[in-house]
Amino acid sequence: MAVSWPSGTYTLIKPQSGCPSNWQIGWRHQDNEDKNNQNSVSSPHHFEGSFGRNTKMYYCTKNTDSGSGSWPKGNYCILKYGSYCPSGFSTGSIHWDDEDSNNANDKSGVLPSGTYDRNTKINYCCRSDGSYSTAIRLPTSRAFYLLRFTSSCQNVIGMNVREEYVKTDDEDNNNANSVSGSHPLKSGTRNTQLHYCYYY
């Protein structure tokens, strides 16, 4: 029997292979540091978007409560959509201090909950109530991303996994990057590197 995505509203990173059917699509363009820019991305990677001196990420959002069951116990993060995380998750956020000079941040479509102005704040839902090594059951019909939380990438039944990253070079002057609550594994303080788990 095919597994469907758990009930509730939430957002996942969009892979090049696309979003689940009937989910909403959106993108966020972040204007990263102009001076001596050190942006980088996994090679190869499977993110839908553009990654040069600035960063454009695409998102898949499930904006209806439909679905079956709840998210399984494990160690991983998803992106928050709406006022609440699905059952079993704790909420948190990451704030990027984007380029101050001639800021060209932009957005379109449906995005995860957060604040999208001259800087970027994205809200997440994370859990660590199970071991990453205990494989969980999620839909396997197409590729998808989760985010690392406090362990290695969560194992998923019937899927291979590889870790991929996106590093953004954030504003150098008076950098105001910050995190709160339960947020995905992040490397760097004045710059931000997030660790994504690609399932295929």
Contact map, one row per residue, 1 for C-alpha under 8 A:
11100000000000000000000000000000000000000000000000000000000000000000000000000000000000000000000000000000000000000000000000000000000000000000000000000000000000000000000000000000000000000000000000000000
11110000000000000000000000000000000000000000000000000000000000000000000000000000000000000000000000000000000000000000000000000000000000000010000000000000000000000000000000000000000000000000000000000000
11111000000000000000000000000000000000000000000000000000000000000000000000000000000000000000000000000000000000000000000000000000000000001111000000000000000000000000000000000000000000000000000000000000
01111100000000000000000000000000000000000000000000000000000000000011000000000000000000000000000000000000000000000000000000000000000000000110000000000000000000000000000000000000000000000000000000000000
00111110000000000000000000000000000000000000000000000000000000000011000000000000000000000000000000000000000000000000000000000000000000000110000000000000000000000000000000000000000000000000000000000000
00011111000000000000000000000000000000000000000000000000000000000111111000000000000000000000000000000000000000000000000000000000000000000000000000000000000000000000000000000000000000000000000000000000
00001111100000000000000000000000000000000000000000000000000000001111110000000000000001000000000000000000000000000000000000000000000000000000000000000000000000000000000000000000000000000000000000000000
00000111110000000000000000000000000000000000000000000000000001111110000000000000000001000000000000000000000000000000000000000000000000000000000000000000000000000000000000000000000000000000000000000000
00000011111000000000000000000000000000000000000000000000000011111000000000000001110011000000000000000000000000000000000000000000000000000000000000000000000000000000000000000000000000000000000000000000
00000001111100000000000000000000000000000000000000000000000011100000000000000111110011000000000000000000000000010000000000000000000000000000000000000000000000000000000000000000000000000000000000000000
00000000111110000000000000000000000000000000000000000000001111000000000000000111100000000000000000000000000000110000000000000000000000000000000000000000000000000000000000000000000000000000000000000000
00000000011111000000000000000000000000000000000000000000001110000000000000000110000000000000000000000000000000000000000000000000000000000000000111000000000000000000000000000000000000000000000000000000
00000000001111100000000000000000000000000000001000000000111100000000000000000000000000000000000000000000000000000000000000000000000000000000000111000000000000000000000000000000000000000000000000000000
00000000000111111110000000000000000000000000001100000000111100000000000000000000000000000000000000000000000000000000000000000000000000000000000110000000000000000000000000000000000000000000000000000000
00000000000011111110000000000000000000000000011100000000010000000000000000000000000000000000000000000000000000000000000000000000000000000000001110000000000000000000000000000000000000000000000000000000
00000000000001111100000000000000000000000000011100000000000000000000000000000000000000000000000000000000000000000000000000000000000000000000000000000000000000000000000000000000000000000000000000000000
00000000000001111110000000000000000000000000000000000000000000000000000000000000000000000000000000000000000000000000000000000000000000000000011000000000000000000000000000000000000000000000000000000000
00000000000001111111000000000000000000000000000100000000000000000000000000000000000000000000000000000000000000000000000000000000000000000000000000000000000000000000000000000000000000000000000000000000
00000000000001101111101110000000000000000000000000000000000100000000000000000000000000000000000000000000000000000000000000000000000000000000000000000000000000000000000000000000000000000000000000000000
00000000000000000111111000000000000000000000000000000000000100000000000000000000000000000000000000000000000000000000000000000000000000000000010000000000000000000000000000000000000000000000000000000000
00000000000000000011111000000000000000000000000000000000000000000000000000000000000000000000000000000000000000000000000000000000000000000000000000000000000000000000000000000000000000000000000000000000
00000000000000000001111100000000000000000000000000000000000001000000000000000000000000000000000000000000000000000000000000000000000000000000000000000000000000000000000000000000000000000000000000000000
00000000000000000011111110000000000000000000000000000000000111100000000000000000000000000000000000000000000000000000000000000000000000000000000000000000000000000000000000000000000000000000000000000000
00000000000000000010011111000000000000000000000000000000000111100000000000000000000000000000000000000000000011000000000000000000000000000000000000000000000000000000000000000000000000000000000000000000
00000000000000000010001111100000000000000000000000000000011110000000000000000000000000000000000000000000000011100000000000000000000000000000000000000000000000000000000000000000000000000000000000000000
00000000000000000000000111110000000000000000000000000000011100000000000000000000000000000000000000000000001111100000000000000000000000000000000000000000000000000000000000000000000000000000000000000000
00000000000000000000000011111000000000000000000000000001111000000000000000000000000000000000000000000000001111100000000000000000000000000000000000000000000000000000000000000000000000000000000000000000
00000000000000000000000001111100000000000000000000000001110000000000000000000000000000000000000000000000111100100000000000000000000000000000000000000000000000000000000000000000000000000000000000000000
00000000000000000000000000111110000000000000000000000111100000000000000000000000000000000000000000000000111000000000000000000000000000000000000000000000000000000000000000000000000000000000000000000000
00000000000000000000000000011111000000000000000000000111000000000000000000000000000000000000000001000001110000000000001100000000000000000000000000000000000000000000000000000000000000000000000000000000
00000000000000000000000000001111100000000000000000000110000000000000000000000000000000000000000001100011100000000000000000000000000000000000000000000000000000000000000000000000000000000000000000000000
00000000000000000000000000000111110010100000000000001110000000000000000000000000000000000000000001100000000000000000000000000000000000000000000000000000000000000000000111100000000000000000000000000000
00000000000000000000000000000011111110000000000000001100000000000000000000000000000000000000000001100000000000000000000000000000000000000000000000000000000000000000000011110000000000000000000000000000
00000000000000000000000000000001111110000000000000001000000000000000000000000000000000000000000000100000000000000000000000000000000000000000000000000000000000000000000000000000000000000000000000000000
00000000000000000000000000000000111110000000000000000000000000000000000000000000000000000000000000000000000000000000000000000000000000000000000000000000000000000000000000000000000000000000000000000000
00000000000000000000000000000000111111000000000000000000000000000000000000000000000000000000000000000000000000000000000000000000000000000000000000000000000000000000000000000000000000000000000000000000
00000000000000000000000000000001111111100000000000001000000000000000000000000000000000000000000000000000000000000000000000000000000000000000000000000000000000000000000010000000000000000000000000000000
00000000000000000000000000000000000111110000000000001000000000000000000000000000000000000000000000000000000000000000000000000000000000000000000000000000000000000000000110000000000000000000000000000000
00000000000000000000000000000001000011111000000000111100000000000000000000000000000000000000000000000000000000000000000000000000000000000000000000000000000000000000011110000000000000000000000000000000
00000000000000000000000000000000000001111100000000110000000000000000000000000000000000000000000000000000000000000000000000000000000000000000000000000000000000000000011100000000000000000000000000000000
00000000000000000000000000000000000000111110100000100000000000000000000000000000000000000000000000000000000000000000000000000000000000000000000000000000000000000001111000000000000000000000000000000000
00000000000000000000000000000000000000011111100000000000000000000000000000000000000000000000000000000000000000000000000000000000000000000000000000000000000000000001110000000000000000000000000000000000
00000000000000000000000000000000000000001111100000000000000000000000000000000000000000000000000000000000000000000000000000000000000000000000000000000000000000000000000000000000000000000000000000000000
00000000000000000000000000000000000000000111110000000000000000000000000000000000000000000000000000000000000000000000000000000000000000000000000000000000000000000000000000000000000000000000000000000000
00000000000000000000000000000000000000001111111000000000000000000000000000000000000000000000000000000000000000000000000000000000000000000000000000000000000000000001000000000000000000000000000000000000
00000000000000110000000000000000000000000001111100000000000000000000000000000000000000000000000000000000000000000000000000000000000000000000000000000000000000000000000000000000000000000000000000000100
00000000000011110000000000000000000000000000111110000000110000000000000000000000000000000000000000000000000000000000000000000000000000000000000000000000000000000000000000000000000000000000000000000000
00000000000001110100000000000000000000000000011111000000110000000000000000000000000000000000000000000000000000000000000000000000000000000000000000000000000000000000000000000000000000000000000000000000
00000000000000000000000000000000000000000000001111100011110000000000000000000000000000000000000000000000000000000000000000000000000000000000000000000000000000000000000000000000000000000000000000000000
00000000000000000000000000000000000000000000000111110111100000000000000000000000000000000000000000000000000000000000000000000000000000000000000000000000000000000000000000000000000000000000000000000000
00000000000000000000000000000000000000111000000011111111000000000000000000000000000000000000000000000000000000000000000000000000000000000000000000000000000000000000000000000000000000000000000000000000
00000000000000000000000000000000000000110000000001111110000000000000000000000000000000000000000000000000000000000000000000000000000000000000000000000000000000000000000000000000000000000000000000000000
00000000000000000000000000000001110011100000000000111110000000000000000000000000000000000000000000000000000000000000000000000000000000000000000000000000000000000000000000000000000000000000000000000000
00000000000000000000000000001111100000100000000001111111000000000000000000000000000000000000000000000000000000000000000000000000000000000000000000000000000000000000000100000000000000000000000000000000
00000000000000000000000000001111000000000000000011111111100000000000000000000000000000000000000000000000000000000000000000000000000000000000000000000000000000000000000100000000000000000000000000000000
00000000000000000000000000111100000000000000000011100111110000000000000000000000000000000000000000000000000000000000000000000000000000000000000000000000000000000000000000000000000000000000000000000000
00000000000011000000000000111000000000000000001111000011111000000000000000000000000000000000000000000000000000000000000000000000000000000000000000000000000000000000000000000000000000000000000000000000
00000000000011100000000011110000000000000000001110000001111100000000000000000000000000000000000000000000000000000000000000000000000000000000000000000000000000000000000000000000000000000000000000000000
00000000001111000000000011100000000000000000000000000000111110000000000000000000000000000000000000000000000001110000000000000000000000000000000000000000000000000000000000000000000000000000000000000000
00000000001111000011001111000000000000000000000000000000011111000000000000000000000000000000000000000000000000100000000000000000000000000000000000000000000000000000000000000000000000000000000000000000
00000000111100000000001110000000000000000000000000000000001111100000000000000000100000000000000000000000000001110000000000000000000000000000000000000000000000000000000000000000000000000000000000000000
00000001111000000000011100000000000000000000000000000000000111111000000000000000000000000000000000000000000000000000000000000000000000000000000000000000000000000000000000000000000000000000000000000000
00000001110000000000001100000000000000000000000000000000000011111000000000000000100000000000000000000000000000000000000000000000000000000000000000000000000000000000000000000000000000000000000000000000
00000001100000000000000000000000000000000000000000000000000001111100000000000000000000000000000000000000000000000000000000000000000000000000000000000000000000000000000000000000000000000000000000000000
00000011100000000000000000000000000000000000000000000000000001111110000000000000000000000000000000000000000000000000000000000000000000000000000000000000000000000000000000000000000000000000000000000000
00000111000000000000000000000000000000000000000000000000000000011111000000000000000000000000000000000000000000000000000000000000000000000000000000000000000000000000000000000000000000000000000000000000
00011111000000000000000000000000000000000000000000000000000000001111100000000000000000000000000000000000000000000000000000000000000000000000000000000000000000000000000000000000000000000000000000000000
00011110000000000000000000000000000000000000000000000000000000000111110000000000000000000000000000000000000000000000000000000000000000000000000000000000000000000000000000000000000000000000000000000000
00000110000000000000000000000000000000000000000000000000000000000011111000000000000000000000000000000000000000000000000000000000000000000000000000000000000000000000000000000000000000000000000000000000
00000110000000000000000000000000000000000000000000000000000000000001111100000000000001100000000000000000000000000000000000000000000000000000000000000000000000000000000000000000000000000000000000000000
00000100000000000000000000000000000000000000000000000000000000000000111110000000000001110000000000000000000000000000000000000000000000000000000000000000000000000000000000000000000000000000000000000000
00000000000000000000000000000000000000000000000000000000000000000000011111000000000000000000000000000000000000000000000000000000000000011000000000000000000000000000000000000000000000000000000000000000
00000000000000000000000000000000000000000000000000000000000000000000001111100000000000010000000000000000000000000000000000000011110000010000000000000000000000000000000000000000000000000000000000000000
00000000000000000000000000000000000000000000000000000000000000000000000111110000000000000000000000000000000000000000000000000011111101010000000000000000010000000000000000000000000000000000000000000000
00000000000000000000000000000000000000000000000000000000000000000000000011111000000000000000000000000000000000000000000000000111111100000000000000011110110000000000000000000000000000000000000000000000
00000000000000000000000000000000000000000000000000000000000000000000000001111100000000000000000000000000000000000000000000000111000100000000000001111100110000000000000000000000000000010000000000000000
00000000000000000000000000000000000000000000000000000000000000000000000000111110000000000000000000000000000000000000000000011110000000000000000001111000000000000000000000000000000000110000000000000000
00000000011100000000000000000000000000000000000000000000000000000000000000011111000000000000000000000000000000000000000000011100000000000000000001100000000000000000000000000000000000000000000000000000
00000000011100000000000000000000000000000000000000000000000000000000000000001111100000000000000000000000000000011000000001111000000000000000000000000000000000000000000000000000000000000000000000000000
00000000111000000000000000000000000000000000000000000000000000000000000000000111110110000010000000000000000000011000000000111000000000000000000000000000000000000000000000000000000000000000000000000000
00000000111000000000000000000000000000000000000000000000000010100000000000000011111110000000000000000000000000111000000000000000000000000000000000000000000000000000000000000000000000000000000000000000
00000000110000000000000000000000000000000000000000000000000000000000000000000001111110000000000000000000000000011000000000000000000000000000000000000000000000000000000000000000000000000000000000000000
00000000000000000000000000000000000000000000000000000000000000000000000000000000111110000000000000000000000000001000000000000000000000000000000000000000000000000000000000000000000000000000000000000000
00000000000000000000000000000000000000000000000000000000000000000000000000000001111111000000000000000000000000000000000000000000000000000000000000000000000000000000000000000000000000000000000000000000
00000000110000000000000000000000000000000000000000000000000000000000000000000001111111101110000000000000000000000000000000001000000000000000000000000000000000000000000000000000000000000000000000000000
00000011110000000000000000000000000000000000000000000000000000000000011000000000000111111000000000000000000000000000000000001000000000000000000000000000000000000000000000000000000000000000000000000000
00000000000000000000000000000000000000000000000000000000000000000000011000000000000011111000000000000000000000000000000000000000000000000000000000000000000000000000000000000000000000000000000000000000
00000000000000000000000000000000000000000000000000000000000000000000001010000000000001111100000000000000000000000000000000000010000000000000000000000000000000000000000000000000000000000000000000000000
00000000000000000000000000000000000000000000000000000000000000000000000000000000000011111110000000000000000000000000000000001110000000000000000000000000000000000000000000000000000000000000000000000000
00000000000000000000000000000000000000000000000000000000000000000000000000000000000010011111000000000000000000000000000000001110000000000000000000000000000000000000000000000000000011000000000000000000
00000000000000000000000000000000000000000000000000000000000000000000000000000001000010001111100000000000000000000000000000111100000000000000000000000000000000000000000000000000000011100000000000000000
00000000000000000000000000000000000000000000000000000000000000000000000000000000000000000111110000000000000000000000000000111100000000000000000000000000000000000000000000000000001111100000000000000000
00000000000000000000000000000000000000000000000000000000000000000000000000000000000000000011111000000000000000000000000011110000000000000000000000000000000000000000000000000000001111100000000000000000
00000000000000000000000000000000000000000000000000000000000000000000000000000000000000000001111100000000000000000000000011100000000000000000000000000000000000000000000000000000111100100000000000000000
00000000000000000000000000000000000000000000000000000000000000000000000000000000000000000000111110000000000000000000001111000000000000000000000000000000000000000000000000000000111000000000000000000000
00000000000000000000000000000000000000000000000000000000000000000000000000000000000000000000011111000000000000000000001110000000000000000000000000000000000000000000000001000001110000000000000100000000
00000000000000000000000000000000000000000000000000000000000000000000000000000000000000000000001111100000000000000000001100000000000000000000000000000000000000000000000001100011100000000000000000000000
00000000000000000000000000000111100000000000000000000000000000000000000000000000000000000000000111110010000000000000011100000000000000000000000000000000000000000000000001100000000000000000000000000000
00000000000000000000000000000011110000000000000000000000000000000000000000000000000000000000000011111110000000000000011000000000000000000000000000000000000000000000000001100000000000000000000000000000
00000000000000000000000000000000000000000000000000000000000000000000000000000000000000000000000001111110000000000000010000000000000000000000000000000000000000000000000000100000000000000000000000000000
00000000000000000000000000000000000000000000000000000000000000000000000000000000000000000000000000111110000000000000000000000000000000000000000000000000000000000000000000000000000000000000000000000000
00000000000000000000000000000000000000000000000000000000000000000000000000000000000000000000000000111111000000000000000000000000000000000000000000000000000000000000000000000000000000000000000000000000
00000000000000000000000000000010000000000000000000000000000000000000000000000000000000000000000001111111100000000000010000000000000000000000000000000000000000000000000000000000000000000000000000000000
00000000000000000000000000000110000000000000000000000000000000000000000000000000000000000000000000000111110000000000010000000000000000000000000000000000000000000000000000000000000000000000000000000000
00000000000000000000000000011110000000000000000000000000000000000000000000000000000000000000000000000011111000000000111000000000000000000000000000000000000000000000000000000000000000000000000000000000
00000000000000000000000000011100000000000000000000000000000000000000000000000000000000000000000000000001111100000000000000000000000000000000000000000000000000000000000000000000000000000000000000000000
00000000000000000000000001111000000000000000000000000000000000000000000000000000000000000000000000000000111110000001000000000000000000000000000000000000000000000000000000000000000000000000000000000000
00000000000000000000000001110000000000000000000000000000000000000000000000000000000000000000000000000000011111100000000000000000000000000000000000000000000000000000000000000000000000000000000000000000
00000000000000000000000111100000000000000000000000000000000000000000000000000000000000000000000000000000001111100000000000000000000000000000000000000000000000000000000000000000000000000000000000000000
00000000000000000000000111100000000000000000000000000000001010000000000000000000000000000000000000000000000111110000000000000000000000000000000000000000000000000000000000000000000000000000000000000000
00000000001000000000000011110000000000000000000000000000001110000000000000000000100000000000000000000000000111111000000000000000000000000000000000000000000000000000000000000000000000000000000000000000
00000000011000000000000000000000000000000000000000000000001010000000000000000011110000000000000000000000000001111100000001100000000000000000000000000000000000000000000000000000000000000000000000000000
00000000000000000000000000000000000000000000000000000000000000000000000000000011111000000000000000000000000000111110000001100000000000000000000000000000000000000000000000000000000000000000000000000000
00000000000000000000000000000000000000000000000000000000000000000000000000000000000000000000000000000000000000011111000111100000000000000000000000000000000000000000000000000000000000000000000000000000
00000000000000000000000000000000000000000000000000000000000000000000000000000000000000000000000000000000000000001111101111000000000000000000000000000000000000000000000000000000000000000000000000000000
00000000000000000000000000000000000000000000000000000000000000000000000000000000000000000000000000000000001000000111111110000000000000000000000000000000000000000000000000000000000000000000000000000000
00000000000000000000000000000000000000000000000000000000000000000000000000000000000000000000000000000000100000000011111100000000000000000000000000000000000000000000000000000000000000000000000000000000
00000000000000000000000000000000000000000000000000000000000000000000000000000000000000000000000001110011100000000001111100000000000000000000000000000000000000000000000000000000000000000000000000000000
00000000000000000000000000000100000000000000000000000000000000000000000000000000000000000000001111100000100000000011111110000000000000000000000000000000000000000000000000000000000000000000000000000000
00000000000000000000000000000100000000000000000000000000000000000000000000000000000000000000001111000000000000000111111111000000000000000000000000000000000000000000000000000000000000000000000000000000
00000000000000000000000000000000000000000000000000000000000000000000000000000000000000000000111100000000000000000111001111100000000000000000000000000000000000000000000000000000000000000000000000000000
00000000000000000000000000000000000000000000000000000000000000000000000000000010000000000000111000000000000000011110000111110000000000000000000000000000000000000000000000000000000000000000000000000000
00000000000000000000000000000000000000000000000000000000000000000000000000000011000000000011110000000000000000011100000011111000000000000000000000000000000000000000000000000000000000100000000000000000
00000000000000000000000000000000000000000000000000000000000000000000000000001111000000000011100000000000000000000000000001111100000000000000000000000000000000000000000000000000000001110000000000000000
00000000000000000000000000000000000000000000000000000000000000000000000000001111000011001111000000000000000000000000000000111110000000000000000000000000000000000000000000000000000001100000000000000000
00000000000000000000000000000000000000000000000000000000000000000000000000111100000000001111000000000000000000000000000000011111000000000000000000001000000000000000000000000000000001110000000000000000
00000000000000000000000000000000000000000000000000000000000000000000000011111000000000011100000000000000000000000000000000001111100000000000000000001000000000000000000000000000000001000000000000000000
00000000000000000000000000000000000000000000000000000000000000000000000011110000000000000000000000000000000000000000000000000111111000000000000000001100000000000000000000000000000000000000000000000000
00000000000000000000000000000000000000000000000000000000000000000000000011100000000000000000000000000000000000000000000000000011111000000000000000000000000000000000000000000000000000000000000000000000
00000000000000000000000000000000000000000000000000000000000000000000000011100000000000000000000000000000000000000000000000000001111101000000000000000000000000000000000000000000000000000000000000000000
00000000000000000000000000000000000000000000000000000000000000000000000001100000000000000000000000000000000000000000000000000001111111000000000000000000010000000000000000000000000000000000000000000000
00000000000000000000000000000000000000000000000000000000000000000000000001110000000000000000000000000000000000000000000000000000011111100000000000000011111000000000000000000000000000000000000000000000
00000000000000000000000000000000000000000000000000000000000000000000000000000000000000000000000000000000000000000000000000000000001111100000000000000000011000000000000000000000000000000000000000000000
00000000000000000000000000000000000000000000000000000000000000000000000001000000000000000000000000000000000000000000000000000000011111110000000000000000011000000000000000000000000000000000000000000000
00000000000000000000000000000000000000000000000000000000000000000000000000000000000000000000000000000000000000000000000000000000000111111000000000000000011110000000000000000000000000000000000000000000
00000000000000000000000000000000000000000000000000000000000000000000000111000000000000000000000000000000000000000000000000000000000001111100000000000000011110000000000000000000000000000000000000000000
00100000000000000000000000000000000000000000000000000000000000000000000100000000000000000000000000000000000000000000000000000000000000111110000000000000000110000000000000000000000000000000000000000000
00111000000000000000000000000000000000000000000000000000000000000000000000000000000000000000000000000000000000000000000000000000000000011111000000000000000110000000000000000000000000000000000000000000
01111000000000000000000000000000000000000000000000000000000000000000000000000000000000000000000000000000000000000000000000000000000000001111110000000000000000000000000000000000000000000000000000000000
00100000000000000000000000000000000000000000000000000000000000000000000000000000000000000000000000000000000000000000000000000000000000000111111000000000000001100000000000000000000000000000000000000001
00000000000000000000000000000000000000000000000000000000000000000000000000000000000000000000000000000000000000000000000000000000000000000011111000000000000000000000000000000000000000000000000000000000
00000000000000001001000000000000000000000000000000000000000000000000000000000000000000000000000000000000000000000000000000000000000000000011111100000000000000000000000000000000000000000000000000000001
00000000000000101000000000000000000000000000000000000000000000000000000000000000000000000000000000000000000000000000000000000000000000000001111110000000000000000000000000000000000000000000000000000111
00000000000111100000000000000000000000000000000000000000000000000000000000000000000000000000000000000000000000000000000000000000000000000000011111000000000000000000000000000000000000000000000000000111
00000000000111100000000000000000000000000000000000000000000000000000000000000000000000000000000000000000000000000000000000000000000000000000001111100000000000000000000000000000000000000000000000011110
00000000000110000000000000000000000000000000000000000000000000000000000000011100000000000000000000000000000000000000000000000000000000000000000111110000000000000000000000000000000000000000000000011100
00000000000000000000000000000000000000000000000000000000000000000000000000011100000000000000000000000000000000000000000000000000000000000000000011111000100000000000000000000000000000011000000001111000
00000000000000000000000000000000000000000000000000000000000000000000000000111000000000000000000000000000000000000000000000000000000000000000000001111111110000000000000000000000000000011000000000111000
00000000000000000000000000000000000000000000000000000000000000000000000000111000000000000000000000000000000000000000000000000111000000000000000000111111000000000000000000000000000000111000000000000000
00000000000000000000000000000000000000000000000000000000000000000000000000110000000000000000000000000000000000000000000000000001000000000000000000011111000000000000000000000000000000011000000000000000
00000000000000000000000000000000000000000000000000000000000000000000000000100000000000000000000000000000000000000000000000000000000100000000000000011111110000000000000000000000000000000000000000000000
00000000000000000000000000000000000000000000000000000000000000000000000000000000000000000000000000000000000000000000000000000000000100000000000000011111110000000000000000000000000000000000000000000000
00000000000000000000000000000000000000000000000000000000000000000000000000110000000000000000000000000000000000000000000000000000000100000000000000110011111000001110000000000000000000000000000000001000
00000000000000000000000000000000000000000000000000000000000000000000000001110000000000000000000000000000000000000000000000000000001111110000000000010011111100000000000000000000000000000000000000001000
00000000000000000000000000000000000000000000000000000000000000000000000000000000000000000000000000000000000000000000000000000000000111110000000000000000111110101000000000000000000000000000000000000000
00000000000000000000000000000000000000000000000000000000000000000000000000000000000000000000000000000000000000000000000000000000000000111100000000000000011111110000000000000000000000000000000000000010
00000000000000000000000000000000000000000000000000000000000000000000000000000000000000000000000000000000000000000000000000000000000000111100000000000000001111100000000000000000000000000000000000000000
00000000000000000000000000000000000000000000000000000000000000000000000000000000000000000000000000000000000000000000000000000000000000000001000000000000000111110000000000000000000000000000000000000000
00000000000000000000000000000000000000000000000000000000000000000000000000000000000000000000000000000000000000000000000000000000000000000001000000000000001111111000000000000000000000000000000000000011
00000000000000000000000000000000000000000000000000000000000000000000000000000000000000000000000000000000000000000000000000000000000000000000000000000000000101111100000000000000000000000000000000000011
00000000000000000000000000000000000000000000000000000000000000000000000000000000000000000000000000000000000000000000000000000000000000000000000000000000101000111110000000000000000000000000000000001111
00000000000000000000000000000000000000000000000000000000000000000000000000000000000000000000000000000000000000000000000000000000000000000000000000000000100000011111000000000000000000000000000000001110
00000000000000000000000000000000000000000000000000000000000000000000000000000000000000000000000000000000000000000000000000000000000000000000000000000000100000001111100000000000000000000000000000111100
00000000000000000000000000000000000000001100100000000000000000000000000000000000000000000000000000000000000000000000000000000000000000000000000000000000000000000111110000000000000000000000000000111100
00000000000000000000000000000000000000001100000000000000000000000000000000000000000000000000000000000000000000000000000000000000000000000000000000000000000000000011111000000000000000000000000011110000
00000000000000000000000000000000000000111100000000000000000000000000000000000000000000000000000000000000000000000000000000000000000000000000000000000000000000000001111100000000000000000000000011100000
00000000000000000000000000000000000000111000000000000000000000000000000000000000000000000000000000000000000000000000000000000000000000000000000000000000000000000000111110000000000000000000001111000000
00000000000000000000000000000001000001110000000000000110000000000000000000000000000000000000000000000000000000000000000000000000000000000000000000000000000000000000011111000000000000000000001110000000
00000000000000000000000000000001100011100000000000000000000000000000000000000000000000000000000000000000000000000000000000000000000000000000000000000000000000000000001111100000000000000000011100000000
00000000000000000000000000000001100000000000000000000000000000000000000000000000000000000000000111100000000000000000000000000000000000000000000000000000000000000000000111110010100000000000011100000000
00000000000000000000000000000001100000000000000000000000000000000000000000000000000000000000000011110000000000000000000000000000000000000000000000000000000000000000000011111110000000000000011000000000
00000000000000000000000000000000100000000000000000000000000000000000000000000000000000000000000000000000000000000000000000000000000000000000000000000000000000000000000001111110000000000000010000000000
00000000000000000000000000000000000000000000000000000000000000000000000000000000000000000000000000000000000000000000000000000000000000000000000000000000000000000000000000111110000000000000000000000000
00000000000000000000000000000000000000000000000000000000000000000000000000000000000000000000000000000000000000000000000000000000000000000000000000000000000000000000000000111111000000000000000000000000
00000000000000000000000000000000000000000000000000000000000000000000000000000000000000000000000010000000000000000000000000000000000000000000000000000000000000000000000001111111100000000000010000000000
00000000000000000000000000000000000000000000000000000000000000000000000000000000000000000000000110000000000000000000000000000000000000000000000000000000000000000000000000000111110000000000010000000000
00000000000000000000000000000000000000000000000000000000000000000000000000000000000000000000011110000000000000000000000000000000000000000000000000000000000000000000000001000011111000000000111000000000
00000000000000000000000000000000000000000000000000000000000000000000000000000000000000000000011100000000000000000000000000000000000000000000000000000000000000000000000000000001111100000000000000000000
00000000000000000000000000000000000000000000000000000000000000000000000000000000000000000001111000000000000000000000000000000000000000000000000000000000000000000000000000000000111110100000000000000000
00000000000000000000000000000000000000000000000000000000000000000000000000000000000000000001110000000000000000000000000000000000000000000000000000000000000000000000000000000000011111100000000000000000
00000000000000000000000000000000000000000000000000000000000000000000000000000000000000000111100000000000000000000000000000000000000000000000000000000000000000000000000000000000001111100000000000000000
00000000000000000000000000000000000000000000000000000000000000000000000000000000000000000111100000000000000000000000000000011110000000000000000000000000000000000000000000000000000111110000000000000000
00000000000000000000000000000000000000000000000000000000000000000000000000001000000000000011110000000000000000000000000000111100000000000000000000001000000000000000000000000000001111111000000000000000
00000000000000000000000000000000000000000000000000000000000000000000000000011000000000000000000000000000000000000000000000010100000000000000000000111100000000000000000000000000000001111100000001100000
00000000000000000000000000000000000000000000000000000000000000000000000000000000000000000000000000000000000000000000000000000000000000000000000000111100000000000000000000000000000000111110000001100000
00000000000000000000000000000000000000000000000000000000000000000000000000000000000000000000000000000000000000000000000000000000000000000000000000000000000000000000000000000000000000011111000111100000
00000000000000000000000000000000000000000000000000000000000000000000000000000000000000000000000000000000000000000000000000000000000000000000000000000000000000000000000000000000000000001111101111000000
00000000000000000000000000000000000000000000000000000000000000000000000000000000000000000000000000000000000000000000000000000000000000000000000000000000000000000000000000000000000000000111111110000000
00000000000000000000000000000000000000000000000000000000000000000000000000000000000000000000000000000000000000000000000000000000000000000000000000000000000000000000000000000000100000000011111100000000
00000000000000000000000000000000000000000000000000000000000000000000000000000000000000000000000000000000000000000000000000000000000000000000000000000000000000000000000011110011100000000001111100000000
00000000000000000000000000000000000000000000000000000000000000000000000000000000000000000000000000000000000000000000000000000000000000000000000000000000000000000000001111100000100000000011111110000000
00000000000000000000000000000000000000000000000000000000000000000000000000000000000000000000000100000000000000000000000000000000000000000000000000000000000000000000001111000000000000000111111111000000
00000000000000000000000000000000000000000000000000000000000000000000000000000000000000000000000000000000000000000000000000000000000000000000000000000000000000000000111100000000000000000111001111100000
00000000000000000000000000000000000000000000000000000000000000000000000000000000000000000000000000000000000000000000000000000000000000000000000000100000000000000000111000000000000000011110000111110000
00000000000000000000000000000000000000000000000000000000000000000000000000000000000000000000000000000000000000000000000000000000000000000000000000110000000000000011110000000000000000011100000011111000
00000000000000000000000000000000000000000000000000000000000000000000000000000000000000000000000000000000000000000000000000000000000000000000000011110000000000000011100000000000000000000000000001111100
00000000000000000000000000000000000000000000000000000000000000000000000000000000000000000000000000000000000000000000000000000000000000000000000011110000110000001111000000000000000000000000000000111110
00000000000000000000000000000000000000000000010000000000000000000000000000000000000000000000000000000000000000000000000000000000000000000000001111000000000000001111000000000000000000000000000000011111
00000000000000000000000000000000000000000000000000000000000000000000000000000000000000000000000000000000000000000000000000000000000000000000001110000000000100111100000000000000000000000000000000001111
00000000000000000000000000000000000000000000000000000000000000000000000000000000000000000000000000000000000000000000000000000000000000000001011100000000000000111000000000000000000000000000000000000111
